[in-house]
């Protein structure tokens, strides 16, 4: 074997060992809390600077992968009660706005007046015997004063507030329909 071939083999082995050591060193650095914090800040800055671009990319992904997205949402609704709760209330608000040709002007959590965990606690306090998040579907989230009674956008937003929500068994909610009795 010639010297140049031996040198070439030696260099390849040396490079492989050096490369492996470098990868281990980088992996160790990535595990450090300071590095993670720095990367988190960098990502947040990038996200703020490229917000519209990321939104367009996500919108395009959703449009080009509807089956994946539907499966993802279906699985998440099954596993995450807060996600299911938010999806249902957002959908109800959207339908109410569409029925009146009004436009949504702010974020969903501002309409309901609290965070999702707070809403969950509010509803849980009103649970009747036998109600749980596992059997949601046998019971429904009812608007005490129905959204269909809103005459103005301001009234609709007030009716979306979490204090106007209660859990009701499905047959009872169907019987109630969009009726409302003022309490004296």
VEXGU-419354 format. One record per residue (C-alpha): residue number from 1; x, y, z. Coordinates in nm, 4 decimals, padded with zeros to 6 digits. Last residue first. Layout:
<atom><pos>NUM</pos><u>X</u><v>Y</v><w>Z</w></atom>
...
This chain:
<atom><pos>184</pos><u>-08.7857</u><v>03.7595</v><w>03.8894</w></atom>
<atom><pos>183</pos><u>-08.5890</u><v>03.5288</v><w>03.6657</w></atom>
<atom><pos>182</pos><u>-08.6447</u><v>03.5953</v><w>03.2967</w></atom>
<atom><pos>181</pos><u>-08.7456</u><v>03.2836</v><w>03.1052</w></atom>
<atom><pos>180</pos><u>-08.5525</u><v>03.2039</v><w>02.7904</w></atom>
<atom><pos>179</pos><u>-08.6437</u><v>02.9826</v><w>02.4991</w></atom>
<atom><pos>178</pos><u>-08.3933</u><v>02.8870</v><w>02.2307</w></atom>
<atom><pos>177</pos><u>-08.4414</u><v>02.5125</v><w>02.2700</w></atom>
<atom><pos>176</pos><u>-08.5341</u><v>02.4213</v><w>02.6280</w></atom>
<atom><pos>175</pos><u>-08.6524</u><v>02.0745</v><w>02.5252</w></atom>
<atom><pos>174</pos><u>-08.3253</u><v>02.0109</v><w>02.3360</w></atom>
<atom><pos>173</pos><u>-08.1256</u><v>02.1247</v><w>02.6439</w></atom>
<atom><pos>172</pos><u>-08.3224</u><v>01.8883</v><w>02.8691</w></atom>
<atom><pos>171</pos><u>-08.2671</u><v>01.5989</v><w>02.6291</w></atom>
<atom><pos>170</pos><u>-07.8893</u><v>01.6774</v><w>02.6155</w></atom>
<atom><pos>169</pos><u>-07.8296</u><v>01.7104</v><w>02.9886</w></atom>
<atom><pos>168</pos><u>-07.7390</u><v>02.0673</v><w>03.0710</w></atom>
<atom><pos>167</pos><u>-07.4037</u><v>02.2352</v><w>03.1487</w></atom>
<atom><pos>166</pos><u>-07.4279</u><v>02.6105</v><w>03.1958</w></atom>
<atom><pos>165</pos><u>-07.3065</u><v>02.9196</v><w>03.0097</w></atom>
<atom><pos>164</pos><u>-07.4214</u><v>03.2821</v><w>03.0486</w></atom>
<atom><pos>163</pos><u>-07.1514</u><v>03.3543</v><w>03.3092</w></atom>
<atom><pos>162</pos><u>-06.8952</u><v>03.2530</v><w>03.0461</w></atom>
<atom><pos>161</pos><u>-06.9769</u><v>03.5549</v><w>02.8310</w></atom>
<atom><pos>160</pos><u>-07.1118</u><v>03.4718</v><w>02.4848</w></atom>
<atom><pos>159</pos><u>-07.4410</u><v>03.6478</v><w>02.5686</w></atom>
<atom><pos>158</pos><u>-07.2528</u><v>03.9751</v><w>02.6268</w></atom>
<atom><pos>157</pos><u>-07.0888</u><v>03.9411</v><w>02.2858</w></atom>
<atom><pos>156</pos><u>-07.4260</u><v>03.8870</v><w>02.1226</w></atom>
<atom><pos>155</pos><u>-07.5690</u><v>04.1898</v><w>02.3035</w></atom>
<atom><pos>154</pos><u>-07.2875</u><v>04.4075</v><w>02.1701</w></atom>
<atom><pos>153</pos><u>-07.3458</u><v>04.2751</v><w>01.8184</w></atom>
<atom><pos>152</pos><u>-07.7066</u><v>04.3881</v><w>01.8392</w></atom>
<atom><pos>151</pos><u>-08.0398</u><v>04.2057</v><w>01.8557</w></atom>
<atom><pos>150</pos><u>-07.9267</u><v>03.8990</v><w>02.0495</w></atom>
<atom><pos>149</pos><u>-08.2078</u><v>03.6463</v><w>02.1069</w></atom>
<atom><pos>148</pos><u>-08.0393</u><v>03.3843</v><w>01.8868</w></atom>
<atom><pos>147</pos><u>-07.7492</u><v>03.3669</v><w>02.1324</w></atom>
<atom><pos>146</pos><u>-07.9774</u><v>03.1947</v><w>02.3823</w></atom>
<atom><pos>145</pos><u>-08.0034</u><v>03.3224</v><w>02.7435</w></atom>
<atom><pos>144</pos><u>-07.8792</u><v>03.0338</v><w>02.9553</w></atom>
<atom><pos>143</pos><u>-07.6381</u><v>02.9370</v><w>02.6756</w></atom>
<atom><pos>142</pos><u>-07.6127</u><v>02.5613</v><w>02.7086</w></atom>
<atom><pos>141</pos><u>-07.3050</u><v>02.3422</v><w>02.7088</w></atom>
<atom><pos>140</pos><u>-07.4205</u><v>01.9888</v><w>02.6398</w></atom>
<atom><pos>139</pos><u>-07.4669</u><v>01.6632</v><w>02.8302</w></atom>
<atom><pos>138</pos><u>-07.4636</u><v>01.3120</v><w>02.6888</w></atom>
<atom><pos>137</pos><u>-07.2003</u><v>01.4497</v><w>02.4532</w></atom>
<atom><pos>136</pos><u>-06.9568</u><v>01.5132</v><w>02.7352</w></atom>
<atom><pos>135</pos><u>-06.9380</u><v>01.1713</v><w>02.9017</w></atom>
<atom><pos>134</pos><u>-06.5657</u><v>01.1799</v><w>02.9820</w></atom>
<atom><pos>133</pos><u>-06.5794</u><v>01.5474</v><w>03.0797</w></atom>
<atom><pos>132</pos><u>-06.8065</u><v>01.4512</v><w>03.3671</w></atom>
<atom><pos>131</pos><u>-07.1760</u><v>01.4699</v><w>03.4525</w></atom>
<atom><pos>130</pos><u>-07.3312</u><v>01.1965</v><w>03.6679</w></atom>
<atom><pos>129</pos><u>-07.4870</u><v>01.4251</v><w>03.9317</w></atom>
<atom><pos>128</pos><u>-07.5174</u><v>01.7761</v><w>03.7920</w></atom>
<atom><pos>127</pos><u>-07.2126</u><v>01.9787</v><w>03.6964</w></atom>
<atom><pos>126</pos><u>-07.2359</u><v>02.3494</v><w>03.7880</w></atom>
<atom><pos>125</pos><u>-06.8946</u><v>02.3760</v><w>03.9560</w></atom>
<atom><pos>124</pos><u>-06.7496</u><v>02.1851</v><w>03.6582</w></atom>
<atom><pos>123</pos><u>-06.8750</u><v>02.4588</v><w>03.4220</w></atom>
<atom><pos>122</pos><u>-06.6936</u><v>02.7381</v><w>03.6049</w></atom>
<atom><pos>121</pos><u>-06.3809</u><v>02.5215</v><w>03.6425</w></atom>
<atom><pos>120</pos><u>-06.3746</u><v>02.4582</v><w>03.2650</w></atom>
<atom><pos>119</pos><u>-06.4263</u><v>02.8271</v><w>03.1974</w></atom>
<atom><pos>118</pos><u>-06.1312</u><v>02.9112</v><w>03.4243</w></atom>
<atom><pos>117</pos><u>-05.9160</u><v>02.6538</v><w>03.2411</w></atom>
<atom><pos>116</pos><u>-06.0270</u><v>02.8062</v><w>02.9073</w></atom>
<atom><pos>115</pos><u>-05.9355</u><v>03.1609</v><w>03.0081</w></atom>
<atom><pos>114</pos><u>-06.1996</u><v>03.4186</v><w>03.0920</w></atom>
<atom><pos>113</pos><u>-06.4383</u><v>03.6748</v><w>02.9411</w></atom>
<atom><pos>112</pos><u>-06.6062</u><v>03.4506</v><w>02.6833</w></atom>
<atom><pos>111</pos><u>-06.5716</u><v>03.7101</v><w>02.4087</w></atom>
<atom><pos>110</pos><u>-06.2153</u><v>03.8011</v><w>02.5099</w></atom>
<atom><pos>109</pos><u>-06.1159</u><v>03.4341</v><w>02.4958</w></atom>
<atom><pos>108</pos><u>-06.2366</u><v>03.4191</v><w>02.1329</w></atom>
<atom><pos>107</pos><u>-06.0100</u><v>03.6965</v><w>02.0080</w></atom>
<atom><pos>106</pos><u>-06.1539</u><v>04.0202</v><w>01.8690</w></atom>
<atom><pos>105</pos><u>-06.3620</u><v>04.1685</v><w>01.5878</w></atom>
<atom><pos>104</pos><u>-06.5788</u><v>03.8810</v><w>01.4675</w></atom>
<atom><pos>103</pos><u>-06.8027</u><v>04.0156</v><w>01.1918</w></atom>
<atom><pos>102</pos><u>-07.1820</u><v>04.0360</v><w>01.1810</w></atom>
<atom><pos>101</pos><u>-07.3885</u><v>03.8908</v><w>00.8977</w></atom>
<atom><pos>100</pos><u>-07.6647</u><v>03.7893</v><w>01.1440</w></atom>
<atom><pos>99</pos><u>-07.6606</u><v>03.4142</v><w>01.0874</w></atom>
<atom><pos>98</pos><u>-07.2852</u><v>03.4224</v><w>01.0247</w></atom>
<atom><pos>97</pos><u>-07.2163</u><v>03.5742</v><w>01.3680</w></atom>
<atom><pos>96</pos><u>-07.4256</u><v>03.3081</v><w>01.5435</w></atom>
<atom><pos>95</pos><u>-07.2528</u><v>03.0341</v><w>01.3418</w></atom>
<atom><pos>94</pos><u>-06.9077</u><v>03.1688</v><w>01.4348</w></atom>
<atom><pos>93</pos><u>-07.0011</u><v>03.1899</v><w>01.8037</w></atom>
<atom><pos>92</pos><u>-07.1244</u><v>02.8295</v><w>01.8033</w></atom>
<atom><pos>91</pos><u>-06.8065</u><v>02.7131</v><w>01.6275</w></atom>
<atom><pos>90</pos><u>-06.5873</u><v>02.8961</v><w>01.8747</w></atom>
<atom><pos>89</pos><u>-06.7835</u><v>02.7369</v><w>02.1612</w></atom>
<atom><pos>88</pos><u>-06.7467</u><v>02.3880</v><w>02.0169</w></atom>
<atom><pos>87</pos><u>-06.3777</u><v>02.4221</v><w>01.9360</w></atom>
<atom><pos>86</pos><u>-06.2989</u><v>02.5718</v><w>02.2793</w></atom>
<atom><pos>85</pos><u>-06.4715</u><v>02.2869</v><w>02.4640</w></atom>
<atom><pos>84</pos><u>-06.3042</u><v>02.0212</v><w>02.2471</w></atom>
<atom><pos>83</pos><u>-05.9628</u><v>02.1802</v><w>02.3077</w></atom>
<atom><pos>82</pos><u>-06.0324</u><v>02.1947</v><w>02.6818</w></atom>
<atom><pos>81</pos><u>-06.1451</u><v>01.8290</v><w>02.6830</w></atom>
<atom><pos>80</pos><u>-05.8165</u><v>01.7094</v><w>02.5240</w></atom>
<atom><pos>79</pos><u>-05.7994</u><v>01.3444</v><w>02.4136</w></atom>
<atom><pos>78</pos><u>-06.1060</u><v>01.3060</v><w>02.1893</w></atom>
<atom><pos>77</pos><u>-06.0864</u><v>01.6614</v><w>02.0548</w></atom>
<atom><pos>76</pos><u>-05.7140</u><v>01.6056</v><w>01.9864</w></atom>
<atom><pos>75</pos><u>-05.7796</u><v>01.2867</v><w>01.7904</w></atom>
<atom><pos>74</pos><u>-06.0474</u><v>01.4535</v><w>01.5760</w></atom>
<atom><pos>73</pos><u>-05.8286</u><v>01.7600</v><w>01.5243</w></atom>
<atom><pos>72</pos><u>-05.5326</u><v>01.5491</v><w>01.4062</w></atom>
<atom><pos>71</pos><u>-05.7527</u><v>01.3317</v><w>01.1838</w></atom>
<atom><pos>70</pos><u>-05.9053</u><v>01.6409</v><w>01.0216</w></atom>
<atom><pos>69</pos><u>-05.5597</u><v>01.7950</v><w>00.9706</w></atom>
<atom><pos>68</pos><u>-05.4171</u><v>01.4801</v><w>00.8114</w></atom>
<atom><pos>67</pos><u>-05.7156</u><v>01.4473</v><w>00.5800</w></atom>
<atom><pos>66</pos><u>-05.7061</u><v>01.8173</v><w>00.4888</w></atom>
<atom><pos>65</pos><u>-05.3373</u><v>01.8169</v><w>00.3870</w></atom>
<atom><pos>64</pos><u>-05.3034</u><v>02.0793</v><w>00.1081</w></atom>
<atom><pos>63</pos><u>-05.5376</u><v>02.3299</v><w>00.2690</w></atom>
<atom><pos>62</pos><u>-05.3932</u><v>02.2848</v><w>00.6190</w></atom>
<atom><pos>61</pos><u>-05.0362</u><v>02.3166</v><w>00.4887</w></atom>
<atom><pos>60</pos><u>-05.1253</u><v>02.6315</v><w>00.2929</w></atom>
<atom><pos>59</pos><u>-05.2789</u><v>02.7869</v><w>00.6041</w></atom>
<atom><pos>58</pos><u>-04.9704</u><v>02.6931</v><w>00.8066</w></atom>
<atom><pos>57</pos><u>-04.7370</u><v>02.8533</v><w>00.5502</w></atom>
<atom><pos>56</pos><u>-04.9561</u><v>03.1644</v><w>00.5354</w></atom>
<atom><pos>55</pos><u>-04.9524</u><v>03.1943</v><w>00.9149</w></atom>
<atom><pos>54</pos><u>-04.5745</u><v>03.1471</v><w>00.9188</w></atom>
<atom><pos>53</pos><u>-04.5256</u><v>03.4241</v><w>00.6609</w></atom>
<atom><pos>52</pos><u>-04.7599</u><v>03.6551</v><w>00.8524</w></atom>
<atom><pos>51</pos><u>-04.5730</u><v>03.6040</v><w>01.1796</w></atom>
<atom><pos>50</pos><u>-04.2218</u><v>03.6357</v><w>01.0371</w></atom>
<atom><pos>49</pos><u>-04.0717</u><v>03.8990</v><w>01.2699</w></atom>
<atom><pos>48</pos><u>-04.2707</u><v>03.7813</v><w>01.5707</w></atom>
<atom><pos>47</pos><u>-04.1851</u><v>03.4178</v><w>01.5063</w></atom>
<atom><pos>46</pos><u>-03.8157</u><v>03.5002</v><w>01.4593</w></atom>
<atom><pos>45</pos><u>-03.8091</u><v>03.6880</v><w>01.7889</w></atom>
<atom><pos>44</pos><u>-03.9836</u><v>03.3986</v><w>01.9649</w></atom>
<atom><pos>43</pos><u>-03.7416</u><v>03.1472</v><w>01.8093</w></atom>
<atom><pos>42</pos><u>-03.4359</u><v>03.3451</v><w>01.9221</w></atom>
<atom><pos>41</pos><u>-03.5768</u><v>03.3749</v><w>02.2740</w></atom>
<atom><pos>40</pos><u>-03.6363</u><v>02.9978</v><w>02.2886</w></atom>
<atom><pos>39</pos><u>-03.2908</u><v>02.9313</v><w>02.1444</w></atom>
<atom><pos>38</pos><u>-03.1294</u><v>03.1425</v><w>02.4180</w></atom>
<atom><pos>37</pos><u>-03.3333</u><v>02.9657</v><w>02.6867</w></atom>
<atom><pos>36</pos><u>-03.2400</u><v>02.6241</v><w>02.5488</w></atom>
<atom><pos>35</pos><u>-02.8726</u><v>02.7217</v><w>02.5351</w></atom>
<atom><pos>34</pos><u>-02.8765</u><v>02.8496</v><w>02.8935</w></atom>
<atom><pos>33</pos><u>-03.0534</u><v>02.5313</v><w>03.0100</w></atom>
<atom><pos>32</pos><u>-02.7762</u><v>02.3086</v><w>02.8669</w></atom>
<atom><pos>31</pos><u>-02.9028</u><v>02.0172</v><w>02.6580</w></atom>
<atom><pos>30</pos><u>-02.7973</u><v>02.1787</v><w>02.3301</w></atom>
<atom><pos>29</pos><u>-02.4380</u><v>02.2027</v><w>02.4595</w></atom>
<atom><pos>28</pos><u>-02.4255</u><v>01.8267</v><w>02.5199</w></atom>
<atom><pos>27</pos><u>-02.5526</u><v>01.7597</v><w>02.1694</w></atom>
<atom><pos>26</pos><u>-02.2866</u><v>01.9929</v><w>02.0283</w></atom>
<atom><pos>25</pos><u>-02.0092</u><v>01.8101</v><w>02.2171</w></atom>
<atom><pos>24</pos><u>-02.1407</u><v>01.4725</v><w>02.1019</w></atom>
<atom><pos>23</pos><u>-02.1488</u><v>01.5949</v><w>01.7407</w></atom>
<atom><pos>22</pos><u>-01.7911</u><v>01.7257</v><w>01.7726</w></atom>
<atom><pos>21</pos><u>-01.6676</u><v>01.3945</v><w>01.9150</w></atom>
<atom><pos>20</pos><u>-01.8295</u><v>01.2091</v><w>01.6255</w></atom>
<atom><pos>19</pos><u>-01.6744</u><v>01.4472</v><w>01.3736</w></atom>
<atom><pos>18</pos><u>-01.3291</u><v>01.4085</v><w>01.5308</w></atom>
<atom><pos>17</pos><u>-01.3574</u><v>01.0309</v><w>01.5260</w></atom>
<atom><pos>16</pos><u>-01.4789</u><v>01.0316</v><w>01.1640</w></atom>
<atom><pos>15</pos><u>-01.2094</u><v>01.2843</v><w>01.0635</w></atom>
<atom><pos>14</pos><u>-00.9375</u><v>01.0703</v><w>01.2224</w></atom>
<atom><pos>13</pos><u>-01.0660</u><v>00.7609</v><w>01.0468</w></atom>
<atom><pos>12</pos><u>-01.0795</u><v>00.9459</v><w>00.7127</w></atom>
<atom><pos>11</pos><u>-00.7349</u><v>01.0993</v><w>00.7696</w></atom>
<atom><pos>10</pos><u>-00.5791</u><v>00.7591</v><w>00.8462</w></atom>
<atom><pos>9</pos><u>-00.7376</u><v>00.6062</v><w>00.5354</w></atom>
<atom><pos>8</pos><u>-00.5996</u><v>00.8931</v><w>00.3192</w></atom>
<atom><pos>7</pos><u>-00.2544</u><v>00.8701</v><w>00.4791</w></atom>
<atom><pos>6</pos><u>-00.2456</u><v>00.4986</v><w>00.4064</w></atom>
<atom><pos>5</pos><u>-00.3459</u><v>00.5664</v><w>00.0449</w></atom>
<atom><pos>4</pos><u>-00.0790</u><v>00.8388</v><w>00.0125</w></atom>
<atom><pos>3</pos><u>00.1877</u><v>00.6141</v><w>00.1653</w></atom>
<atom><pos>2</pos><u>00.1303</u><v>00.3387</v><w>-00.0867</w></atom>
<atom><pos>1</pos><u>00.0000</u><v>00.0000</v><w>00.0000</w></atom>
